Amino acid sequence: MFQDKNIFEIIHAGGFTMYILILCSILSIAVIIERLWYFKRHSSMSRLQLMGQIRKYQVSGAMDLCRNTDTPCARVALAGLNLNGHDEKLISNAMEREITIQTVKLERFTSIVGTIGGTAVYIGLFGTVLGIIRAFHDISRTASGGIDVVTAGISEALVCTAAGLLVAIPAVISYNYFVRKIDNFVLDMELTASELLDVCVKRK
């Protein structure tokens, strides 16, 4: 059916919903690349490495280390070290606030990928339904039919469904990966806060 058509003709056959799906695909890919880069850049030092280094230094040295380490765990540790010597509850609250701030940064834009993953299939189905309606309308208007004409119109309409799946599947996989990755970051931050609180209390 499509062996004699180029990509632009196939997109045109799918109707305006194909352009919506193309836009969704570009947006999804951009967010996926940005988030993967962000997560990699902020995973330069693990929680165990960070806490091991913090235990080696005095408070000022540990603070310098955290300032020079651009990871969520380091930011949480710095929030606690800044209040070293203060009340345990005050230190805990400061680190909990920083965990919330870092979690918001980690989750930035991920809802876009999740939304695209959840809606792209339906956008494609919507385009397919419109394409089938258009095909039958053209058949009734020209008073010419036959199985070849019907199947040709339906096959063109199904391009939208295929495109919707092509956009949705990578988006869903990426979103699930991001959720798992963020959960791991949050767990590391919470453990960092708990371990650092023990360190600060012992050093009083």
ABEGO torsion letter per residue (X at the ends): XAAABBAAAAAAAAEAAAAAAAAAAAAAAAAAAAAAAAAAAAAABBAAAAAAAAAABBAAAAAAAAAABBBAAAAAAAAAAAABGBBAAAAAAAAAAAAAAAAAAAABGAAAAAAAAAAAAAAAAAAAAAAAAAAAAAAAAAGBBEAAAAAAAAAAAAAAAAAAAAAAAAAAAAAAAAAAAAAAAAAAAAAAAAAAAAAAAAAX
